[in-house]
Amino acid sequence: MNVSQPLARELMRIVIVGHVDHGKSTLVGRLFHDTGSLPDGKFEAIKAMCERRGMPFEWAFLMDAFQSERDQGITIDTAQIWFKTKKRDYTIIDAPGHREFIKNMITGASSAEAALMLIDAGHGIQQQSRLHAFLLSLLGVRQIAVIVNKMDLVDFSADRFAAIRREYTDYLASLGITPSYIIPVAARDGDNIAEKSTRMAWYDGPTLIEALDSFHPAAPLAELPLRLPVQDVYKFDDRRILAGRIASGRLKVGDRLVFSPSNKTARISSIETWSAPPRGEAEAGESVGITLDEQLFIERGEIASHVERAPLESHVFAARLFWLGRAPLEIGHTYRLRLQTREVNVTVERVDGLYDPERFTLNPGGTVARNDIAEVSLRSPALLALDAATDNPKTGRFVLADGGNIVAGGTISLQGIADERAAVTARADNLTAVAHGITTDERARRNGHAGGVLWFTGLSGAGKSTIAMAVERELFRRGYHVFVLDGDNVRRGLSANLGFTPEDRTENIRRIGEVAALFAESGQIVITAFISPYRADRDRARQALAASEAPGGFHEIFIKADISTCERRDPKGLYQKARSGELREFTGISAPYEAPAAPELVVDTDASSVAEAVDSVIAYVEKMFRRGP
């Protein structure tokens, strides 16, 4: 006789947040009771305990997990309890409301698919109400039901409810959130929890249970691009087994994978699992080991993906982080980045903005202290495999450590960040370098100076092209062999097929770096006048020259000018177009610019005239490029 297996019930994870004493634990306790989800005898046990203590029955005791919480009357850690409705099962995560326990709240909310935001009808919208909503938006939680609790304490006033609804809706809109529901309840008495309240006949929306059941589960992680962080590498006989837990996506035998950031590729030969025979496929959430059709040297921390949907590779990324350290975040300080199974050092390049603690608007710069939320730029000397949190919530989050202490948690943003994968991946092989019959020393003796590169970098409008052309004229007058590679001129020919996406910008600078190295090896002094916004691209240009035999070297010259000065000059009208939205991905406005960390020369055009700027470059060239007989 065949007995069919019961279908697995759908499970959804809900986090409940709100200001301390607004009644979260009471609400959850009542929720369990009214849905019949309490274990047998639980209600009676809590009731008996309250009687022994000589206190009225407290619904919150059904939720609070620790004796210390009962004594203090606050929730200090996240607690997870399961309950059920007719439609599905739920895991509800009760997150702490105290500001000191924000780290725990973030931990609890990070895995939630929806949220209940609790507001006390009497106290109204508090600072924590705004903070928690902001953190939910930071973590990407978009399904939010606002619960206005303790309506009994305001005589079930429809006007009071309408005022809170109006104010909080406006605030959530500023975060890009539209609440799914705003529901008035009296949790202690069960009003609008599982049954419609007769004392709030003016409310015609759903009960809390109906609202929960209308939420949609998050898209299965298996439907996202494959991400398998390599946890360890085991060697058995002649096999190398790469082990890890699949963060998202699916894989199967025969799939071609690329490992980031090493960019090595191979096909899956087998999928191994512990205490089970080999399998043909696996998906998100499963811990597996894989073998490859090539014996590649793969290390812990690499990310396996399908070649067609690989993560972005970069040395730098933007981050929105919540600072937990006791000491303020330091620009220029090195922290330890923990990203999936990889740990690398990162340096804080700059603070792009700090969220106002009252309204959570983004203000420029500022000191990032404990419990502050900031947008920062982080850079690593190592190439990183990155996903934006909006694209993959599992791999788009990270933590920062300082010593042994966690000091920040955050999400990754890749807006305006170039994918460096193409720039660092060699596609040609079987190539043999051809040696020239004329040495660089011979060229230097003939020209009277060594060949090299003067790499001008700076914002649009800083004066790069103006100074470059004037320097070229003066060096030519003095007998130097010199030529300018200018951004606009190059884009009309060599880079005519490129646009202004981050990737196209990287490819443009890669081409210029290689061409400049060839010019320099031929004995010329090459002046390049390009914004070249990414430090990694300029570093590759430096490496391209180092690979040649040009003795004059690579000289990064920062043509420095404040963004307000550049915008005031705006010789091509580009800033005006960028401000109006007509020109997208414009450096300094809608795309990042990374100023040089240690340039060989800084020319401040805010503080000097064109003639003074040219004189400083000429003096530098006369000093650095030896003149022969």
NURO-329360 format. One record per residue (C-alpha): residue number from 1; residue in three letters; x, y, z. Coordinates in steps of 0.1 Angstrom, whole numbers. Layout:
BEGIN
ATOM    n  res      X      Y      Z
ATOM  NUM  ALA      X      Y      Z
...
! end
This chain:
BEGIN
ATOM    n  res      X      Y      Z
ATOM    1  MET      0      0      0
ATOM    2  ASN     15     34    -10
ATOM    3  VAL     12     61     16
ATOM    4  SER     18     96      2
ATOM    5  GLN     40    119     21
ATOM    6  PRO     24    151     35
ATOM    7  LEU     34    182     16
ATOM    8  ALA     59    204     35
ATOM    9  ARG     43    236     48
ATOM   10  GLU     57    269     36
ATOM   11  LEU     79    287     62
ATOM   12  MET     84    324     65
ATOM   13  ARG    108    344     88
ATOM   14  ILE     94    375    104
ATOM   15  VAL    114    399    126
ATOM   16  ILE     95    421    151
ATOM   17  VAL    112    454    161
ATOM   18  GLY    103    485    180
ATOM   19  HIS    112    508    209
ATOM   20  VAL    117    492    243
ATOM   21  ASP     84    490    263
ATOM   22  HIS     62    494    232
ATOM   23  GLY     49    458    238
ATOM   24  LYS     68    435    214
ATOM   25  SER     70    405    237
ATOM   26  THR     34    410    247
ATOM   27  LEU     23    411    211
ATOM   28  VAL     42    379    203
ATOM   29  GLY     29    361    233
ATOM   30  ARG     -6    369    224
ATOM   31  LEU      1    359    188
ATOM   32  PHE     12    325    198
ATOM   33  HIS    -18    320    221
ATOM   34  ASP    -44    332    196
ATOM   35  THR    -31    310    168
ATOM   36  GLY    -30    279    190
ATOM   37  SER      7    276    186
ATOM   38  LEU     17    273    222
ATOM   39  PRO     31    239    234
ATOM   40  ASP      7    220    258
ATOM   41  GLY      9    234    293
ATOM   42  LYS     30    265    284
ATOM   43  PHE      2    290    291
ATOM   44  GLU     -7    272    324
ATOM   45  ALA     29    272    335
ATOM   46  ILE     34    309    329
ATOM   47  LYS      1    317    346
ATOM   48  ALA     11    296    377
ATOM   49  MET     45    314    378
ATOM   50  CYS     28    348    378
ATOM   51  GLU      6    337    406
ATOM   52  ARG     35    325    427
ATOM   53  ARG     51    359    422
ATOM   54  GLY     19    376    431
ATOM   55  MET     17    395    398
ATOM   56  PRO     -9    397    371
ATOM   57  PHE     -5    374    341
ATOM   58  GLU     21    387    317
ATOM   59  TRP     19    377    280
ATOM   60  ALA     55    387    275
ATOM   61  PHE     67    358    296
ATOM   62  LEU     56    335    268
ATOM   63  MET     84    350    247
ATOM   64  ASP    112    361    269
ATOM   65  ALA    138    334    269
ATOM   66  PHE    160    343    299
ATOM   67  GLN    156    347    336
ATOM   68  SER    175    380    335
ATOM   69  GLU    150    394    310
ATOM   70  ARG    121    386    333
ATOM   71  ASP    139    404    362
ATOM   72  GLN    148    435    341
ATOM   73  GLY    117    435    320
ATOM   74  ILE    136    439    287
ATOM   75  THR    146    416    258
ATOM   76  ILE    184    415    255
ATOM   77  ASP    189    389    228
ATOM   78  THR    171    377    197
ATOM   79  ALA    148    348    204
ATOM   80  GLN    133    327    177
ATOM   81  ILE    100    308    182
ATOM   82  TRP     78    290    157
ATOM   83  PHE     41    295    153
ATOM   84  LYS     16    286    126
ATOM   85  THR    -15    298    109
ATOM   86  LYS    -38    279     86
ATOM   87  LYS    -17    291     56
ATOM   88  ARG     19    285     67
ATOM   89  ASP     45    282     94
ATOM   90  TYR     64    311    108
ATOM   91  THR     97    318    126
ATOM   92  ILE     93    350    144
ATOM   93  ILE    124    367    156
ATOM   94  ASP    120    391    185
ATOM   95  ALA    148    417    183
ATOM   96  PRO    159    439    212
ATOM   97  GLY    148    475    213
ATOM   98  HIS    175    491    235
ATOM   99  ARG    201    510    215
ATOM  100  GLU    229    491    233
ATOM  101  PHE    216    459    217
ATOM  102  ILE    214    472    181
ATOM  103  LYS    240    446    171
ATOM  104  ASN    217    418    182
ATOM  105  MET    188    435    164
ATOM  106  ILE    208    435    131
ATOM  107  THR    218    399    136
ATOM  108  GLY    181    389    141
ATOM  109  ALA    168    410    112
ATOM  110  SER    195    399     87
ATOM  111  SER    176    367     79
ATOM  112  ALA    141    380     79
ATOM  113  GLU    118    381     49
ATOM  114  ALA     94    406     64
ATOM  115  ALA     91    427     95
ATOM  116  LEU     66    439    121
ATOM  117  MET     74    474    133
ATOM  118  LEU     57    482    167
ATOM  119  ILE     48    517    178
ATOM  120  ASP     32    526    212
ATOM  121  ALA      0    546    204
ATOM  122  GLY      6    567    235
ATOM  123  HIS     43    575    230
ATOM  124  GLY     41    577    193
ATOM  125  ILE     71    576    169
ATOM  126  GLN    103    575    189
ATOM  127  GLN    140    578    178
ATOM  128  GLN    143    540    179
ATOM  129  SER    113    537    157
ATOM  130  ARG    131    556    130
ATOM  131  LEU    164    538    136
ATOM  132  HIS    149    504    133
ATOM  133  ALA    131    513    101
ATOM  134  PHE    163    526     87
ATOM  135  LEU    181    494     96
ATOM  136  LEU    154    473     80
ATOM  137  SER    159    493     48
ATOM  138  LEU    197    488     51
ATOM  139  LEU    192    451     54
ATOM  140  GLY    168    451     24
ATOM  141  VAL    136    442     42
ATOM  142  ARG    108    457     22
ATOM  143  GLN     77    439     35
ATOM  144  ILE     68    458     66
ATOM  145  ALA     36    459     86
ATOM  146  VAL     34    488    112
ATOM  147  ILE     16    478    143
ATOM  148  VAL      3    507    164
ATOM  149  ASN     -1    490    198
ATOM  150  LYS    -18    499    231
ATOM  151  MET    -47    516    214
ATOM  152  ASP    -67    509    246
ATOM  153  LEU    -45    535    263
ATOM  154  VAL    -56    562    239
ATOM  155  ASP    -93    552    241
ATOM  156  PHE    -91    535    206
ATOM  157  SER    -88    570    191
ATOM  158  ALA    -91    569    153
ATOM  159  ASP    -76    604    151
ATOM  160  ARG    -45    594    171
ATOM  161  PHE    -40    564    149
ATOM  162  ALA    -44    585    117
ATOM  163  ALA    -17    610    130
ATOM  164  ILE      8    582    137
ATOM  165  ARG      0    566    103
ATOM  166  ARG      5    598     85
ATOM  167  GLU     38    607    102
ATOM  168  TYR     54    573     99
ATOM  169  THR     43    567     63
ATOM  170  ASP     61    600     54
ATOM  171  TYR     92    589     72
ATOM  172  LEU     92    554     55
ATOM  173  ALA     87    570     22
ATOM  174  SER    120    590     27
ATOM  175  LEU    137    556     30
ATOM  176  GLY    121    543     -2
ATOM  177  ILE     97    520     18
ATOM  178  THR     59    517     14
ATOM  179  PRO     45    499     44
ATOM  180  SER     23    470     34
ATOM  181  TYR     -1    476     63
ATOM  182  ILE     -6    499     93
ATOM  183  ILE    -27    481    119
ATOM  184  PRO    -41    494    152
ATOM  185  VAL    -41    468    179
ATOM  186  ALA    -44    463    217
ATOM  187  ALA    -21    433    221
ATOM  188  ARG    -29    426    257
ATOM  189  ASP    -66    421    249
ATOM  190  GLY    -61    406    214
ATOM  191  ASP    -78    434    195
ATOM  192  ASN    -71    429    157
ATOM  193  ILE    -46    401    163
ATOM  194  ALA    -66    371    151
ATOM  195  GLU   -100    386    153
ATOM  196  LYS   -114    420    143
ATOM  197  SER   -118    444    172
ATOM  198  THR   -153    455    180
ATOM  199  ARG   -138    485    198
ATOM  200  MET   -122    499    166
ATOM  201  ALA   -151    496    142
ATOM  202  TRP   -136    525    122
ATOM  203  TYR   -107    503    111
ATOM  204  ASP   -115    483     79
ATOM  205  GLY    -81    468     72
ATOM  206  PRO    -69    432     79
ATOM  207  THR    -60    416    112
ATOM  208  LEU    -24    410    120
ATOM  209  ILE    -27    373    111
ATOM  210  GLU    -44    382     78
ATOM  211  ALA    -16    407     71
ATOM  212  LEU     11    381     78
ATOM  213  ASP     -5    355     56
ATOM  214  SER     -6    380     27
ATOM  215  PHE     32    385     27
ATOM  216  HIS     52    368      0
ATOM  217  PRO     82    346      8
ATOM  218  ALA    116    357     -5
ATOM  219  ALA    127    343    -38
ATOM  220  PRO    145    310    -32
ATOM  221  LEU    182    313    -29
ATOM  222  ALA    185    285    -54
ATOM  223  GLU    172    309    -81
ATOM  224  LEU    200    334    -76
ATOM  225  PRO    234    330    -94
ATOM  226  LEU    256    303    -81
ATOM  227  ARG    279    313    -52
ATOM  228  LEU    300    286    -35
ATOM  229  PRO    325    301    -11
ATOM  230  VAL    354    276     -7
ATOM  231  GLN    357    267     29
ATOM  232  ASP    385    242     27
ATOM  233  VAL    404    219      3
ATOM  234  TYR    409    182     12
ATOM  235  LYS    432    158     -5
ATOM  236  PHE    423    122     -8
ATOM  237  ASP    445     99    -28
ATOM  238  ASP    450    119    -60
ATOM  239  ARG    419    139    -56
ATOM  240  ARG    415    175    -45
ATOM  241  ILE    380    181    -30
ATOM  242  LEU    369    217    -27
ATOM  243  ALA    344    219      2
ATOM  244  GLY    319    246     12
ATOM  245  ARG    283    255     17
ATOM  246  ILE    264    267    -13
ATOM  247  ALA    253    303     -5
ATOM  248  SER    230    307    -35
ATOM  249  GLY    222    290    -68
ATOM  250  ARG    226    255    -81
ATOM  251  LEU    254    234    -95
ATOM  252  LYS    256    200   -113
ATOM  253  VAL    283    177   -127
ATOM  254  GLY    296    191   -159
ATOM  255  ASP    291    228   -151
ATOM  256  ARG    319    251   -160
ATOM  257  LEU    330    272   -130
ATOM  258  VAL    352    302   -126
ATOM  259  PHE    369    308    -93
ATOM  260  SER    371    344    -82
ATOM  261  PRO    393    363    -78
ATOM  262  SER    419    340    -92
ATOM  263  ASN    398    336   -125
ATOM  264  LYS    408    300   -129
ATOM  265  THR    382    278   -147
ATOM  266  ALA    373    241   -147
ATOM  267  ARG    344    218   -150
ATOM  268  ILE    328    198   -121
ATOM  269  SER    337    162   -123
ATOM  270  SER    318    150    -92
ATOM  271  ILE    298    163    -63
ATOM  272  GLU    307    147    -30
ATOM  273  THR    286    147      2
ATOM  274  TRP    295    133     36
ATOM  275  SER    283     97     44
ATOM  276  ALA    264     95     11
ATOM  277  PRO    272     84    -25
ATOM  278  PRO    282    111    -50
ATOM  279  ARG    254    132    -65
ATOM  280  GLY    246    148    -98
ATOM  281  GLU    235    182    -85
ATOM  282  ALA    231    203    -54
ATOM  283  GLU    216    237    -45
ATOM  284  ALA    217    266    -20
ATOM  285  GLY    220    256     17
ATOM  286  GLU    237    223     11
ATOM  287  SER    273    216     22
ATOM  288  VAL    292    198     -5
ATOM  289  GLY    326    189    -19
ATOM  290  ILE    334    191    -56
ATOM  291  THR    362    177    -77
ATOM  292  LEU    373    193   -109
ATOM  293  ASP    384    180   -143
ATOM  294  GLU    417    199   -138
ATOM  295  GLN    440    199   -108
ATOM  296  LEU    438    237   -100
ATOM  297  PHE    454    253    -70
ATOM  298  ILE    423    268    -53
ATOM  299  GLU    425    284    -19
ATOM  300  ARG    400    290      9
ATOM  301  GLY    381    322      4
ATOM  302  GLU    376    319    -34
ATOM  303  ILE    341    320    -48
ATOM  304  ALA    330    294    -73
ATOM  305  SER    303    306    -98
ATOM  306  HIS    292    299   -133
ATOM  307  VAL    313    316   -159
ATOM  308  GLU    283    335   -173
ATOM  309  ARG    271    350   -140
ATOM  310  ALA    303    356   -120
ATOM  311  PRO    306    382    -92
ATOM  312  LEU    323    416    -99
ATOM  313  GLU    360    419    -91
ATOM  314  SER    375    450    -76
ATOM  315  HIS    400    463    -51
ATOM  316  VAL    375    489    -39
ATOM  317  PHE    338    491    -30
ATOM  318  ALA    313    514    -14
ATOM  319  ALA    296    502     18
ATOM  320  ARG    268    513     40
ATOM  321  LEU    278    502     75
ATOM  322  PHE    266    502    111
ATOM  323  TRP    295    511    134
ATOM  324  LEU    298    490    165
ATOM  325  GLY    333    498    177
ATOM  326  ARG    339    517    209
ATOM  327  ALA    365    538    192
ATOM  328  PRO    354    559    162
ATOM  329  LEU    361    547    127
ATOM  330  GLU    394    560    114
ATOM  331  ILE    400    571     78
ATOM  332  GLY    433    555     67
ATOM  333  HIS    430    527     93
ATOM  334  THR    432    491     83
ATOM  335  TYR    405    467     94
ATOM  336  ARG    400    430     88
ATOM  337  LEU    372    423     62
ATOM  338  ARG    353    391     67
ATOM  339  LEU    334    383     35
ATOM  340  GLN    320    347     33
ATOM  341  THR    350    325     39
ATOM  342  ARG    376    351     30
ATOM  343  GLU    394    374     53
ATOM  344  VAL    415    403     40
ATOM  345  ASN    427    437     51
ATOM  346  VAL    408    468     39
ATOM  347  THR    416    504     45
ATOM  348  VAL    389    531     50
ATOM  349  GLU    396    555     21
ATOM  350  ARG    369    581     30
ATOM  351  VAL    336    587     47
ATOM  352  ASP    312    595     19
ATOM  353  GLY    283    604     43
ATOM  354  LEU    270    601     78
ATOM  355  TYR    233    596     85
ATOM  356  ASP    217    622    108
ATOM  357  PRO    207    605    141
ATOM  358  GLU    174    623    141
ATOM  359  ARG    161    622    106
ATOM  360  PHE    186    597     90
ATOM  361  THR    193    620     61
ATOM  362  LEU    228    616     46
ATOM  363  ASN    251    644     55
ATOM  364  PRO    286    648     40
ATOM  365  GLY    316    635     60
ATOM  366  GLY    317    635     98
ATOM  367  THR    331    614    126
ATOM  368  VAL    316    579    127
ATOM  369  ALA    311    569    163
ATOM  370  ARG    295    539    180
ATOM  371  ASN    260    531    167
ATOM  372  ASP    264    555    138
ATOM  373  ILE    254    546    102
ATOM  374  ALA    277    558     75
ATOM  375  GLU    285    553     38
ATOM  376  VAL    322    547     33
ATOM  377  SER    347    536      6
ATOM  378  LEU    368    506     14
ATOM  379  ARG    399    495     -4
ATOM  380  SER    419    462     -3
ATOM  381  PRO    454    455    -17
ATOM  382  ALA    439    421    -27
ATOM  383  LEU    414    417    -55
ATOM  384  LEU    379    410    -41
ATOM  385  ALA    349    390    -55
ATOM  386  LEU    319    411    -48
ATOM  387  ASP    281    411    -51
ATOM  388  ALA    259    440    -43
ATOM  389  ALA    235    434    -14
ATOM  390  THR    206    443    -36
ATOM  391  ASP    215    415    -60
ATOM  392  ASN    225    388    -35
ATOM  393  PRO    217    393      1
ATOM  394  LYS    237    362     11
ATOM  395  THR    270    374     -3
ATOM  396  GLY    265    412     -3
ATOM  397  ARG    270    415     34
ATOM  398  PHE    302    417     54
ATOM  399  VAL    317    424     88
ATOM  400  LEU    348    444     99
ATOM  401  ALA    370    433    127
ATOM  402  ASP    397    452    146
ATOM  403  GLY    419    428    164
ATOM  404  GLY    395    402    177
ATOM  405  ASN    365    425    180
ATOM  406  ILE    337    429    155
ATOM  407  VAL    335    467    149
ATOM  408  ALA    310    470    120
ATOM  409  GLY    285    452     99
ATOM  410  GLY    275    464     65
ATOM  411  THR    262    459     30
ATOM  412  ILE    280    462     -3
ATOM  413  SER    272    487    -30
ATOM  414  LEU    288    485    -65
ATOM  415  GLN    272    515    -81
ATOM  416  GLY    299    532   -102
ATOM  417  ILE    324    505    -94
ATOM  418  ALA    343    490   -124
ATOM  419  ASP    345    452   -128
ATOM  420  GLU    383    446   -131
ATOM  421  ARG    379    410   -141
ATOM  422  ALA    385    416   -178
ATOM  423  ALA    415    439   -171
ATOM  424  VAL    433    412   -150
ATOM  425  THR    425    382   -171
ATOM  426  ALA    449    373   -199
ATOM  427  ARG    431    357   -229
ATOM  428  ALA    460    352   -253
ATOM  429  ASP    487    326   -251
ATOM  430  ASN    515    312   -272
ATOM  431  LEU    529    347   -275
ATOM  432  THR    567    354   -276
ATOM  433  ALA    581    389   -270
ATOM  434  VAL    603    403   -298
ATOM  435  ALA    635    421   -287
ATOM  436  HIS    643    455   -303
ATOM  437  GLY    676    460   -319
ATOM  438  ILE    680    494   -303
ATOM  439  THR    684    496   -265
ATOM  440  THR    666    522   -243
ATOM  441  ASP    700    535   -233
ATOM  442  GLU    709    542   -269
ATOM  443  ARG    676    560   -274
ATOM  444  ALA    682    581   -243
ATOM  445  ARG    717    591   -255
ATOM  446  ARG    703    601   -289
ATOM  447  ASN    674    620   -274
ATOM  448  GLY    693    635   -245
ATOM  449  HIS    668    622   -219
ATOM  450  ALA    652    590   -208
ATOM  451  GLY    617    580   -219
ATOM  452  GLY    589    579   -193
ATOM  453  VAL    553    587   -184
ATOM  454  LEU    539    618   -167
ATOM  455  TRP    504    605   -157
ATOM  456  PHE    481    635   -151
ATOM  457  THR    450    626   -131
ATOM  458  GLY    422    647   -116
ATOM  459  LEU    386    657   -119
ATOM  460  SER    371    671   -151
ATOM  461  GLY    378    708   -150
ATOM  462  ALA    409    705   -128
ATOM  463  GLY    431    717   -157
ATOM  464  LYS    448    685   -168
ATOM  465  SER    445    691   -206
ATOM  466  THR    454    728   -203
ATOM  467  ILE    485    722   -183
ATOM  468  ALA    495    691   -203
ATOM  469  MET    495    710   -236
ATOM  470  ALA    514    739   -221
ATOM  471  VAL    540    716   -206
ATOM  472  GLU    543    698   -239
ATOM  473  ARG    550    731   -257
ATOM  474  GLU    576    741   -232
ATOM  475  LEU    594    708   -231
ATOM  476  PHE    594    707   -269
ATOM  477  ARG    609    742   -269
ATOM  478  ARG    637    729   -246
ATOM  479  GLY    645    700   -269
ATOM  480  TYR    626    671   -252
ATOM  481  HIS    609    644   -273
ATOM  482  VAL    574    647   -258
ATOM  483  PHE    538    639   -267
ATOM  484  VAL    504    643   -250
ATOM  485  LEU    478    616   -250
ATOM  486  ASP    446    634   -242
ATOM  487  GLY    413    618   -231
ATOM  488  ASP    390    634   -257
ATOM  489  ASN    415    627   -286
ATOM  490  VAL    420    591   -276
ATOM  491  ARG    383    584   -274
ATOM  492  ARG    379    596   -310
ATOM  493  GLY    402    568   -322
ATOM  494  LEU    418    541   -300
ATOM  495  SER    388    540   -277
ATOM  496  ALA    360    551   -300
ATOM  497  ASN    342    518   -293
ATOM  498  LEU    340    524   -256
ATOM  499  GLY    314    542   -235
ATOM  500  PHE    316    555   -200
ATOM  501  THR    305    526   -179
ATOM  502  PRO    329    517   -151
ATOM  503  GLU    341    487   -171
ATOM  504  ASP    346    508   -203
ATOM  505  ARG    365    534   -182
ATOM  506  THR    388    506   -170
ATOM  507  GLU    394    493   -205
ATOM  508  ASN    401    528   -218
ATOM  509  ILE    428    534   -191
ATOM  510  ARG    442    499   -197
ATOM  511  ARG    447    508   -234
ATOM  512  ILE    462    541   -226
ATOM  513  GLY    486    526   -201
ATOM  514  GLU    499    501   -226
ATOM  515  VAL    502    527   -254
ATOM  516  ALA    520    551   -230
ATOM  517  ALA    544    523   -220
ATOM  518  LEU    552    517   -257
ATOM  519  PHE    558    555   -263
ATOM  520  ALA    581    557   -233
ATOM  521  GLU    601    526   -243
ATOM  522  SER    606    543   -277
ATOM  523  GLY    624    571   -258
ATOM  524  GLN    596    597   -256
ATOM  525  ILE    583    615   -225
ATOM  526  VAL    545    608   -226
ATOM  527  ILE    521    631   -209
ATOM  528  THR    486    615   -203
ATOM  529  ALA    457    638   -194
ATOM  530  PHE    429    615   -182
ATOM  531  ILE    405    616   -153
ATOM  532  SER    414    579   -147
ATOM  533  PRO    392    578   -116
ATOM  534  TYR    402    543   -103
ATOM  535  ARG    434    539    -84
ATOM  536  ALA    436    502    -95
ATOM  537  ASP    436    513   -132
ATOM  538  ARG    464    538   -126
ATOM  539  ASP    484    511   -107
ATOM  540  ARG    480    488   -137
ATOM  541  ALA    493    516   -160
ATOM  542  ARG    523    519   -137
ATOM  543  GLN    528    482   -139
ATOM  544  ALA    526    483   -177
ATOM  545  LEU    555    507   -178
ATOM  546  ALA    575    487   -152
ATOM  547  ALA    572    457   -176
ATOM  548  SER    589    477   -203
ATOM  549  GLU    625    489   -203
ATOM  550  ALA    617    526   -202
ATOM  551  PRO    643    540   -177
ATOM  552  GLY    624    573   -170
ATOM  553  GLY    598    556   -149
ATOM  554  PHE    561    564   -142
ATOM  555  HIS    552    596   -125
ATOM  556  GLU    517    601   -111
ATOM  557  ILE    509    638   -111
ATOM  558  PHE    477    648    -92
ATOM  559  ILE    461    679   -108
ATOM  560  LYS    442    688    -77
ATOM  561  ALA    411    710    -76
ATOM  562  ASP    381    711    -54
ATOM  563  ILE    348    698    -69
ATOM  564  SER    332    732    -64
ATOM  565  THR    361    748    -84
ATOM  566  CYS    358    723   -112
ATOM  567  GLU    320    728   -113
ATOM  568  ARG    324    765   -114
ATOM  569  ARG    348    762   -143
ATOM  570  ASP    329    735   -161
ATOM  571  PRO    346    742   -195
ATOM  572  LYS    325    716   -214
ATOM  573  GLY    292    721   -195
ATOM  574  LEU    294    685   -182
ATOM  575  TYR    287    692   -146
ATOM  576  GLN    255    710   -155
ATOM  577  LYS    244    680   -175
ATOM  578  ALA    253    656   -147
ATOM  579  ARG    234    676   -121
ATOM  580  SER    203    676   -144
ATOM  581  GLY    206    638   -149
ATOM  582  GLU    212    642   -186
ATOM  583  LEU    248    627   -182
ATOM  584  ARG    250    595   -161
ATOM  585  GLU    280    580   -145
ATOM  586  PHE    299    613   -143
ATOM  587  THR    330    613   -121
ATOM  588  GLY    326    633    -90
ATOM  589  ILE    288    635    -92
ATOM  590  SER    273    601    -99
ATOM  591  ALA    305    581   -102
ATOM  592  PRO    335    579    -78
ATOM  593  TYR    369    594    -81
ATOM  594  GLU    398    579    -61
ATOM  595  ALA    425    606    -54
ATOM  596  PRO    461    593    -56
ATOM  597  ALA    473    580    -23
ATOM  598  ALA    510    589    -29
ATOM  599  PRO    515    609    -61
ATOM  600  GLU    550    618    -72
ATOM  601  LEU    538    654    -76
ATOM  602  VAL    507    674    -66
ATOM  603  VAL    497    705    -86
ATOM  604  ASP    470    724    -68
ATOM  605  THR    451    745    -94
ATOM  606  ASP    429    760    -67
ATOM  607  ALA    460    778    -53
ATOM  608  SER    481    784    -85
ATOM  609  SER    478    799   -119
ATOM  610  VAL    482    779   -151
ATOM  611  ALA    517    794   -155
ATOM  612  GLU    527    785   -120
ATOM  613  ALA    513    750   -125
ATOM  614  VAL    533    745   -157
ATOM  615  ASP    565    758   -141
ATOM  616  SER    562    733   -112
ATOM  617  VAL    558    704   -137
ATOM  618  ILE    587    716   -158
ATOM  619  ALA    609    719   -127
ATOM  620  TYR    600    684   -118
ATOM  621  VAL    608    670   -152
ATOM  622  GLU    642    688   -153
ATOM  623  LYS    650    672   -120
ATOM  624  MET    638    637   -127
ATOM  625  PHE    647    632   -164
ATOM  626  ARG    685    633   -168
ATOM  627  ARG    697    652   -198
ATOM  628  GLY    725    636   -218
ATOM  629  PRO    752    652   -239
! end
